[in-house]
Amino acid sequence: EGGGLGKHQDGIKSYVKVTKRDRADMTGIGTKTDQWDYLSKFDDMFSKAAQNISKKKNKKKKKKKKAKKEKKKKKEKKKKKRKKKKKKESSSEEDSSDDESSDEPRKKKKKKKVKMKTVVRYSAISGKKIKMKIPKTSHDKMDDINRQQLRLLYNQIS
């Protein structure tokens, strides 16, 4: 006992013995070829994975369909509300057309402002937002004027 490898000298004293493996049995340590049917295991794993993928796709499709239906319902509700408002306004206008002798100004409808989607670009190197329009300073404006004067001078010379 003792005198082996390791910090506390409790490891093996002899070398690791190498044995020749049988070529017919190349499945791994301690197994026999008839114990592990790799084709059936692979088929099972593959079929399970394919089922999971198809389930996920079906769930996504169902969610998209549901979202579309909800969107359509919302649009229909908005249309109904607009129609009701128009009917009310038209009926109130008919009533007010009889009383047009009054000098009250008509109420103007507010137009909704449509926001333009701006394209935001990011630097591929730093990941920071790239400013597309930078306001010019007075120094920049002077540089532009000087550049324009130089162009005119060069064009007159040539």
Stockholm file with secondary structure:
# STOCKHOLM 1.0

chainA/1-158         EGGGLGKHQDGIKSYVKVTKRDRADMTGIGTKTDQWDYLSKFDDMFSKAAQNISKKKNKKKKKKKKAKKEKKKKKEKKKKKRKKKKKKESSSEEDSSDDESSDEPRKKKKKKKVKMKTVVRYSAISGKKIKMKIPKTSHDKMDDINRQQLRLLYNQIS
#=GR chainA/1-158 SS CCCCSSTTSCSCCSCCCCCCCCTTCCSCTTCCTTTCCHHHHHHHHHHHHHHHHHHHHHHHHHHHHHHHHHHHHHHHHHHHHHHHHHHHHHHHHHHHHHTTTSCCCCCCCCCCCCCCCCCCEECTTTCCEECSCCCCCHHHHHHHHHHHHHHHHHHHHC
#=GC SS_cons         CCCCSSTTSCSCCSCCCCCCCCTTCCSCTTCCTTTCCHHHHHHHHHHHHHHHHHHHHHHHHHHHHHHHHHHHHHHHHHHHHHHHHHHHHHHHHHHHHHTTTSCCCCCCCCCCCCCCCCCCEECTTTCCEECSCCCCCHHHHHHHHHHHHHHHHHHHHC
//
